[in-house]
Each structure stands twice: as C-alpha cells, then as structure tokens.
Amino acid sequence: MKTRSVRTIFLFTAAASVLNLLLSLLFVLRLPDRVPTHFDENWVCDGYGSRWTALITAFLPLLFLPVLPVLTKKHPENAKPNAVMCLMMTVYLIGLNWMMLQVSSQDVQLGEQADALAISWLLPLLFAFMLIAVGNYMPIMQPNGTMGVRIKWTMENENCWRVTHRFAGRLWVVTGLIMAAIIVISMLCKVQDRLWMLILLFEAVTVD
C-alpha cells in the first residue's frame, strides 16, 4: 500500500509539472514579443526582454522531479514523507511560476511599478502551507543521511532522532500557522511594507 501511494504521488507530481509547462507555453504564446523581465526591490520595471524568458520558472518543477526517485531508491523507509515533501515543493514552484507569469504579462513600461500583490503575499502564504504539510510528516521520518535534522546526536541515537523530529514537526506546523495568520491579517489591513520578509527570516532562524 505504501509503495502504491508513493507511486500515485509521484505520478501526480509528474503530471502537474508537465501540465504546468504546457499551460505556461500557451500563456506565453499570447504575450507580446517583449515583456517586462526585471524589476527592482519595489517592483518597478527596469528591464525588458523576450517573452520566452518567462518560461524559465516553468521548467523548475521538471528539474526538481528526479529528486523523488533518487531519494526513494536511497532511503525506501522514508518513501512516503519524501514523496509528500517533493509534492509540496512542486506545488510551491508551480505557484511561483504562475505568479511570475502574471507579473510578466502586465503592461508596464520602464520606470512603472507592477502589481506584485500575488508574489508579495500569496507566495509566502503558499510557503506557510508547505511548512504545515511537511511538518505533519516529519515525525514519521526514519533516520537517514539526506533529509531531516542531521546532527551528531540524532544520527547516533535513534530515540534522539525520533524525539527531535517529533518536536521539529510540531514547530514547523506552528510556525506555518503563525506565518499564515500574520500574512492574512497584513493583507486584510493592506500593510504595504515587507513584513512577510521578516516573517520568513524569523522562520528560518527559529525552525532551522
């Protein structure tokens, strides 16, 4: 049953990655030959280029796809949590791709500010949901040398590994929920600063 569920997740991930590329190609074909391709820190357009550059992010999920078979072969005992983590990363990359396509499709000229609401708020929100999903599977991850909290104590003691990942999983879930709540509140209150960047920094320092 475990092997079947992992295969199902992999097939879904592969299908989503391929469909994302095909739909992105159709989307790009509808764009003008030159589109905004570079923005400064305030999302002010400072560079134009070929519309085909917008496809770069569409290939990222496909490049990430081979990771799951490699991890499954190397650590079959962690097939299920690895599959879920790869799926969530693929969903995140697909979300990033379409948010970048949305920005590239805007009719902004050099020196004009683009509407980056999606990538400024929805992308961090998607990242928060990814933390919650992955955190739920960390407690069942078995000791390995590739993924997880790999420090001296966890690698040398199986009980330490189990306790550490049970705690880390809960921490990831709580952090994701806090991030999601703050991001939603900030959106509703129309906060215009880069609060979400501070949230991500707090998450990186606290969780990692």
C-alpha positions in Angstrom: 0.0 0.0 0.0 2.8 2.4 0.9 4.5 1.7 -2.5 1.3 2.3 -4.3 0.6 5.6 -2.5 4.1 6.8 -3.2 3.8 5.9 -6.9 0.5 7.8 -7.0 2.0 10.9 -5.5 4.9 10.7 -8.0 2.6 10.3 -11.0 0.5 13.2 -9.8 3.6 15.4 -9.3 5.0 14.5 -12.7 1.6 15.2 -14.4 1.3 18.5 -12.6 4.8 19.5 -13.7 4.2 18.6 -17.3 0.8 20.3 -17.4 2.2 23.4 -15.8 4.8 23.6 -18.6 2.3 23.1 -21.4 -0.1 25.7 -19.9 2.7 28.1 -19.4 3.8 27.7 -23.0 0.2 28.5 -24.2 0.2 31.5 -21.9 3.5 32.8 -23.1 2.4 32.5 -26.8 -0.3 35.0 -26.0 2.1 37.6 -24.7 3.8 40.3 -26.9 7.3 39.6 -28.2 8.9 41.8 -25.5 7.7 41.8 -21.9 9.0 43.2 -18.6 11.6 40.8 -17.3 13.4 42.6 -14.5 12.2 44.7 -11.5 13.9 46.5 -8.7 13.1 45.9 -5.0 10.0 48.0 -5.3 8.7 46.1 -8.3 9.5 49.0 -10.6 10.2 47.7 -14.1 13.9 48.3 -15.1 14.3 45.8 -17.9 12.6 44.3 -20.9 13.3 41.1 -22.7 12.0 38.3 -24.9 8.7 36.7 -23.8 10.4 33.3 -23.8 12.4 34.2 -20.7 9.1 34.0 -18.8 9.2 30.2 -19.3 12.3 29.8 -17.1 10.3 29.3 -13.9 8.0 26.8 -15.8 10.9 24.4 -16.1 11.8 24.4 -12.4 9.2 21.7 -11.3 10.5 19.4 -14.0 14.1 19.9 -12.9 13.1 19.0 -9.3 11.1 15.9 -10.4 14.1 13.4 -10.4 14.7 14.1 -6.8 12.0 11.8 -5.5 13.1 8.6 -7.4 16.6 9.1 -6.2 15.5 9.6 -2.6 13.1 6.7 -2.7 15.9 4.4 -4.0 18.4 5.6 -1.5 16.0 5.7 1.5 13.0 3.4 0.9 12.0 3.6 4.5 11.2 7.3 4.0 9.4 7.0 0.7 6.1 8.5 1.9 7.4 11.6 3.7 9.9 12.2 0.9 7.1 12.0 -1.7 5.0 14.5 0.3 7.9 16.9 0.6 8.6 16.7 -3.1 5.0 17.2 -4.0 4.7 20.3 -1.8 7.9 21.7 -3.3 6.5 21.1 -6.8 3.3 22.9 -5.8 5.3 25.8 -4.5 7.4 26.1 -7.7 4.3 25.9 -9.8 2.7 28.7 -7.7 5.9 30.8 -8.1 5.9 30.2 -11.9 2.3 31.5 -12.4 2.9 34.5 -10.1 5.9 35.4 -12.2 4.0 34.9 -15.4 1.3 37.2 -14.0 3.8 39.9 -13.4 5.4 39.5 -16.8 2.1 39.8 -18.5 1.4 43.3 -17.1 1.5 46.2 -19.5 4.1 48.2 -17.6 6.8 50.4 -19.1 10.3 51.2 -17.9 10.1 53.1 -14.6 6.5 52.0 -13.9 5.6 49.9 -10.9 4.0 46.5 -11.5 1.2 45.0 -9.4 3.1 42.4 -7.4 0.4 41.6 -4.8 0.4 37.9 -5.7 4.1 37.3 -5.4 4.4 39.6 -2.4 1.7 38.0 -0.3 0.4 34.8 -1.9 3.8 33.2 -2.4 4.8 33.5 1.3 1.3 32.2 2.2 1.9 29.2 0.0 5.2 28.7 1.7 3.5 28.7 5.1 1.1 26.0 3.9 4.1 24.0 2.7 5.6 24.2 6.2 2.4 22.9 7.7 2.2 20.0 5.3 5.8 18.9 5.6 5.7 19.4 9.4 3.0 16.8 9.7 5.2 14.2 8.1 8.5 14.9 9.9 7.6 12.8 13.0 7.4 9.6 10.8 10.7 10.2 9.0 13.2 7.5 9.7 17.0 8.2 10.3 18.9 8.9 7.1 21.8 11.0 5.9 19.9 13.0 3.3 16.8 14.7 4.8 15.8 15.8 8.2 17.6 17.2 11.3 21.0 15.6 10.7 23.2 16.4 13.6 25.6 14.3 15.7 23.1 13.3 18.4 20.2 12.4 16.0 22.5 10.4 13.7 24.0 8.4 16.6 20.8 7.8 18.6 17.5 6.6 17.1 15.4 7.7 20.0 17.0 11.2 19.8 16.2 11.3 16.1 12.5 10.4 16.8 12.1 12.9 19.6 13.8 15.7 17.6 11.7 15.2 14.6 8.5 15.0 16.5 9.3 18.3 18.1 10.6 19.8 14.8 7.4 18.7 13.0 5.2 20.4 15.6 7.4 23.5 15.4 7.1 23.7 11.6 3.3 23.3 11.8 3.0 26.1 14.5 5.4 28.3 12.5 3.4 27.8 9.3 0.1 28.6 11.1 1.6 31.8 12.6 3.0 32.9 9.3 -0.3 32.3 7.5 -2.2 34.2 10.2 0.1 37.2 10.1 0.2 37.3 6.3 -3.6 37.1 6.0 -4.1 39.8 8.6 -1.5 42.0 6.9 -3.3 41.6 3.6 -6.6 42.5 5.1 -5.1 45.5 6.8 -3.4 46.5 3.5 0.1 46.6 5.1 2.4 47.7 2.3 5.8 47.1 3.8 7.8 43.9 3.5 6.5 42.3 6.7 6.5 38.9 5.1 10.2 39.0 4.6 10.7 39.5 8.4 8.3 36.5 8.9 10.4 34.3 6.7 13.6 35.4 8.4 12.1 34.6 11.8 11.0 31.2 10.5 14.5 30.4 9.1 16.2 31.4 12.3 13.8 29.7 14.6 13.0 26.5 12.7 16.4 25.7 11.2 
